[in-house]
Amino acid sequence: MQSQTQKYLFVEHLPLLQEGFQNAINHISENTTTIRFQGSEIKRSDDFGVSIAQLLEDSSAINFIWLNMDFPIPSQDKHNPFSIASTLMKTHPEARILITLQQATVYALRKIFQKINPHVVLELVDCDQQTIIKSLIAIIHKEIFYSKTILLLLHKFLQTFEAMDNADYAILHELDKGAPVTHLPKKVLLSHSTILTRRTQLKTLFNLSGKTDADLLREVKRQGYI
């Protein structure tokens, strides 16, 4: 059987997982003689613009792209994780996208799936060696794979799919950042009265009627919504 070369790109993946990634690649290579891996890495210390430009000059296909969504976002919008992923997907449409997250939330997953639609999503706390190996095997077979924490958060999202929309998540996100309610209309583009109504509905949804905003934030953070 002809050997397959799996070309990959790591874009500032979590350093804690670097050894796990390499061990998984070695394990699959040793146990599947028809698969070879060939990859490169863009690190945080690199100039993202130069690195991406050099990558795009390479006409060879990339089979999968492993992107950490937690790395600090540079000041230029075109170099943030979402823009990098979007650019790579346009130039390498056949590539499968793997996302790693540290302290994932429903809010973060909503943003990711609205912009990227990755094939594999892993939470750092789930990333034992076996999970990383399973995720790579899924990528090779063009399958979908979510780690257990991600599956739990997606279940929570589906439970409140009809009850919470983007505006609700935006309100919670801004409150969590410390924004006063009086400043929210400019942040989420809703009237003050509508924001107060939605805040009340959120408290009802989480069985916190009559409680404070701090109580609401504490509960939604405990459940992993933000």
C-alpha positions in Angstrom: 0.0 0.0 0.0 1.3 3.5 -0.9 2.5 5.6 1.9 0.4 8.7 2.8 2.1 11.9 3.9 0.1 13.9 6.5 1.3 17.5 6.3 0.4 19.5 9.4 0.8 23.0 10.8 0.8 23.8 14.5 -0.1 27.5 15.1 1.1 28.4 18.6 -0.3 25.3 20.3 -0.3 25.0 24.0 3.3 24.3 25.2 1.9 21.8 27.8 0.7 19.7 24.9 3.8 19.8 22.7 5.2 16.5 24.0 1.7 14.9 23.8 1.4 15.9 20.2 4.8 14.5 19.3 4.2 11.3 21.2 0.9 10.8 19.4 2.5 11.4 16.0 5.3 8.9 16.9 2.8 6.3 18.1 0.7 6.5 14.9 3.8 6.5 12.7 5.1 3.4 14.4 1.8 1.5 14.3 0.7 2.6 10.9 3.5 2.1 8.5 1.6 3.7 5.6 1.3 7.1 7.2 4.1 9.6 7.5 3.9 13.0 9.2 5.6 16.2 7.9 4.9 19.4 9.7 5.9 22.9 10.8 5.1 25.3 13.6 4.3 29.0 14.0 5.3 30.1 17.4 4.1 33.1 19.4 7.6 34.7 19.2 7.4 34.7 15.4 6.1 37.5 13.3 2.7 36.0 12.4 2.3 38.1 9.2 5.7 36.9 7.8 5.1 33.3 8.9 1.6 33.1 7.3 2.9 34.8 4.1 5.8 32.2 3.8 3.3 29.4 4.4 1.0 30.5 1.7 3.8 30.6 -0.8 4.1 26.9 -0.4 1.8 25.3 -2.9 1.7 21.9 -1.3 -1.5 21.0 0.6 -1.8 20.9 4.4 -3.8 18.0 5.7 -4.5 19.4 9.1 -4.0 22.6 11.1 -3.7 22.6 14.8 -4.6 26.0 16.2 -4.6 27.1 19.8 -7.3 29.7 20.4 -5.8 31.0 23.6 -2.7 32.7 22.5 -2.6 36.5 23.0 -4.2 38.4 20.1 -1.8 41.0 18.5 -3.1 44.5 18.0 -3.6 44.0 14.2 -7.0 42.3 13.7 -5.7 40.4 10.7 -3.3 38.5 13.0 -5.8 37.3 15.6 -6.5 33.5 15.8 -9.9 33.7 14.0 -8.4 35.7 11.1 -5.4 33.3 10.9 -7.7 30.3 10.8 -10.0 31.9 8.2 -7.0 32.7 5.9 -5.6 29.2 6.2 -9.0 27.7 5.5 -9.4 29.8 2.3 -6.0 28.9 1.0 -6.1 25.2 2.2 -9.9 24.3 2.0 -9.2 20.6 2.3 -7.4 21.0 5.6 -9.0 19.7 8.7 -8.9 22.2 11.7 -8.0 21.1 15.2 -8.7 23.6 18.0 -7.2 23.5 21.5 -8.6 25.5 24.3 -7.7 26.2 27.9 -10.7 26.7 30.2 -13.3 26.4 27.4 -16.7 28.0 27.8 -20.0 27.8 25.9 -19.4 31.5 24.9 -16.0 30.7 23.4 -17.3 27.6 21.5 -20.2 29.7 20.0 -17.6 32.2 18.7 -15.4 29.5 17.3 -18.1 27.5 15.5 -19.7 30.7 14.1 -16.4 31.6 12.4 -14.4 28.4 11.9 -16.4 25.2 12.2 -13.4 23.0 13.3 -13.3 19.2 12.9 -11.7 18.5 16.3 -11.9 20.5 19.5 -9.9 19.6 22.6 -9.9 21.1 26.1 -6.6 21.1 27.9 -7.9 19.2 30.9 -9.0 16.3 28.7 -5.7 16.0 26.8 -4.3 12.7 28.1 -2.1 10.8 25.6 -5.0 8.5 24.5 -7.3 11.5 23.7 -4.6 13.2 21.6 -4.0 10.0 19.7 -7.7 9.5 19.1 -8.0 13.1 17.8 -5.2 12.6 15.3 -6.7 9.3 14.1 -10.0 11.1 13.6 -8.3 13.8 11.6 -6.6 11.3 9.4 -10.0 9.5 8.7 -11.7 12.9 8.2 -14.0 12.4 11.2 -15.3 14.7 13.9 -13.9 14.5 17.4 -14.7 16.5 20.5 -13.1 15.9 23.9 -15.4 15.1 26.9 -15.4 18.7 28.3 -16.3 20.1 24.9 -19.1 17.6 24.5 -20.5 18.6 27.9 -20.4 22.3 27.0 -22.0 21.7 23.6 -24.8 19.8 25.5 -25.3 22.9 27.7 -25.5 25.0 24.7 -28.2 22.9 23.1 -30.1 22.8 26.3 -30.4 26.6 26.2 -30.3 27.0 22.4 -33.8 28.6 22.2 -33.6 30.5 25.4 -30.2 32.3 24.9 -29.0 34.1 21.8 -25.9 36.1 20.9 -27.2 39.2 22.7 -27.7 37.3 26.0 -24.1 35.9 25.8 -22.8 39.4 25.0 -24.6 40.8 28.1 -23.1 38.2 30.3 -19.7 38.6 28.8 -19.7 42.4 29.3 -21.1 42.1 32.9 -18.3 39.6 33.6 -15.7 42.2 32.3 -17.1 44.6 34.9 -19.1 46.8 32.6 -22.0 48.7 34.4 -25.5 47.9 33.1 -25.8 51.6 32.1 -22.9 51.1 29.7 -24.2 48.0 28.0 -26.4 49.6 25.3 -23.3 50.8 23.5 -21.6 47.4 24.0 -24.4 45.1 22.8 -26.4 47.5 20.7 -29.7 47.1 22.6 -31.8 49.6 24.5 -31.4 49.9 28.2 -34.9 48.6 28.8 -34.3 45.6 26.6 -31.1 44.8 28.4 -32.9 44.9 31.8 -35.6 42.6 30.5 -33.1 40.1 29.2 -31.1 40.2 32.4 -34.3 39.3 34.3 -35.0 36.5 31.9 -31.5 35.1 32.3 -31.9 35.1 36.1 -35.2 33.2 35.7 -33.6 30.8 33.3 -30.9 29.9 35.9 -33.4 29.9 38.8 -32.0 33.1 40.3 -35.1 35.3 40.2 -34.6 38.2 42.6 -30.9 37.5 42.9 -28.0 39.9 42.1 -26.0 40.2 38.9 -23.1 38.8 40.9 -25.2 35.7 41.7 -26.0 35.3 38.0 -22.4 35.6 36.9 -21.3 33.2 39.5 -23.8 30.6 38.4 -23.2 30.9 34.6 -19.4 30.7 35.2 -19.9 27.7 37.4 -21.8 26.0 34.6 -19.2 27.0 32.0 -21.3 29.4 29.9 -18.8 32.2 30.2 
